[in-house]
Amino acid sequence: MRAGRVPDAERLFAAMPRRSTSTYNAMLAGYAANAVSSSLADARSLFDEMPLKDPVSYNVMISSHANHGLVSLARHYFDLAPEKDAVSWNGMLAAYVRNGRIQEARGLFDSRSEWDAISWNALMAGYVQSGQMAEAQEMFNRMSQREVVSWNIMVSGYARRGDMMEARRLFDAAPVRDVFTWTAVVSGYAQNGMLEEARRVFDAMPKKNAVSVNRSAFACVLSTCADIAALECGMQLHSRLIKAGYGVGCFVGNALLAMYFKCGNVEEAHNAFEEMEERDVVSWNTMIAGYARHGFGKQALEVFDTMRKTSTKPDDITLVGVLAACSHSGLVEKGISYFYSMHCDFGVTAKPEHYTCMIDLLGRAGRLDEAVNLMKDMPFEPDSTMWGALLGASRIHRNSELGRSAAEKIFELEPENAGMYVLLSNIYASSGKWSDVDKMRVMMYERGVKKVPGFSWIEVQNKVHTFSVGDCVHPEKEDIYAFLEDLDIRMKKAGYVSATDMVLHDVEEEEKEHMLKYHSEKLAVAYGILKIPTGRPIRVIKNLRVCEDCHTALKYISSIEGRLIILRDSNRFHHFRDGSCSCGDYW
């Protein structure tokens, strides 16, 4: 049965002259493990034939039906059981929780007083999963003995909800912490945009917690490294993973790929992919999407071609990555070909995500009319992401009328999306329509929409430095500003001209140049050049999309300083080397 050879097991069972209850239970468990509806029907028939049943028999029937969402049948066997042990009660409680029937779970819980820690944790986790944190907290407060799992459930619950103050309070109060406690709080900070705090907690994690855990924990911590772009920490974990003797299978391997791509190290992602002992569709999708986001469309399509020669079948996510690669690299005709053939060639029906990629692809290429027509012909209504792609294309090609139309649709769908107000303002500013820029400011004020401030991060000697535009609080600001002044002179001698039409204020050209000079990404890059040894890449993260002027400036800086600059913005990665960018100015 464990090997899945059900017919052989049935023949052997039928040939047995005498069968014990344990033998029957083994067959029941085998049917449950082979988990198809016909197997469960066979299990029910065999159960009815059993001359004698023990608690294990009932427990197998409870768990097997619960695992397939057949909660009513699970309850039927639970009620039939003449004797119920802790496994019976916990199995039924888990059945309700796993299937989202939290009120019935609570009713069962309240019907008896003798529950163990597993039961308390199961119900508490059910409340957390259903978003009922007050009820979960009430359960937590009532617990006479709390295990580390109990603390982890509550910490992760508050973190997922975005209540990091309460998550941190519980984290600090926990008498014992394991790797999951630490990871819950670090991931919570990262997912809620509090990257510096995430990094501080991560750095404080005892080293034993990062190595004495299973593959699942490794993958979780690696994912956190990716969120906070902690490349050095991620590489150290990779090394510890190997030393701990874990093979690089799909689960951890996929986390490694994502970490390296998100941290901007494409070469190590490639190496990790080559070293994987096995690959699943997620592995291939991660490589394709990773190359696409870094602007390496050719490599993404090469990976896709290799994937097609394996037994792994491309899915809808694969095709999103392929279309994104074509979009980010200007491979327009290839993208169109893949889009219109993917149903026939791969059995993938176009979803909104695929249409968004196509709108982006056509829009970036200046084929705005085709993008608009595609939106009209879609089998569903355009969402804000699609209108956002069209608005972005309107900015690139300075089409203020189309940009206005797209923005109006976005404002209807997402009236508090500050980025879209700023994007439309950029279009107006680049066309000199200052009255329209002013109107956008008034509209944002009246609607209570606040512009998200821009920040850039750079890691130097295992410490993250954060910069804002015109930053005046960094302890080495004088050196940074002096270096930028000198660099600005050298850039202008090389032909650099400030893109002053990107400034959203109607002021003198000289003032516009000054405002552009101290954008956060320029400050971070300047600090990196001053502090990071020659020959090592400068890796910067920005929470917003890089502006046109900074994009141009970083190309000049990479050439003048002879440095590789890798910038991760809110949309993609840019690799600046020898005066050019991996995006080919197609962003």
VENLINFEN-V967505 format. One record per run of one state. SS is the DSSP state (~ for helix, > for strand, _ for the rest). FROM is the first residue (numbers start at 1). TO is the last residue. Records with the same first field share a line. If there is no record, write none. Layout:
SS=FROM-TO ; FROM-TO
//
This chain:
_=1-5 ; 16-20 ; 34-36 ; 50-54 ; 67-70 ; 81-85 ; 99-101 ; 111-116 ; 130-132 ; 143-147 ; 162-163 ; 174-178 ; 192-194 ; 205-206 ; 212-214 ; 228-230 ; 244-249 ; 263-265 ; 276-280 ; 294-296 ; 309-315 ; 330-331 ; 347-351 ; 365-367 ; 378-383 ; 397-399 ; 414-417 ; 431-433 ; 447-454 ; 461-462 ; 469-476 ; 494-499 ; 503-508 ; 518-519 ; 532-537 ; 543-547 ; 562-564 ; 569-572 ; 578-579 ; 582-587
~=6-15 ; 21-33 ; 37-49 ; 55-66 ; 71-80 ; 86-98 ; 102-110 ; 117-129 ; 133-142 ; 148-161 ; 164-173 ; 179-191 ; 195-204 ; 207-211 ; 215-227 ; 231-243 ; 250-262 ; 266-275 ; 281-293 ; 297-308 ; 316-329 ; 332-346 ; 352-364 ; 368-377 ; 384-396 ; 400-413 ; 418-430 ; 434-446 ; 477-493 ; 500-502 ; 509-517 ; 520-531 ; 548-561
>=455-460 ; 463-468 ; 538-542 ; 565-568 ; 573-577 ; 580-581
//
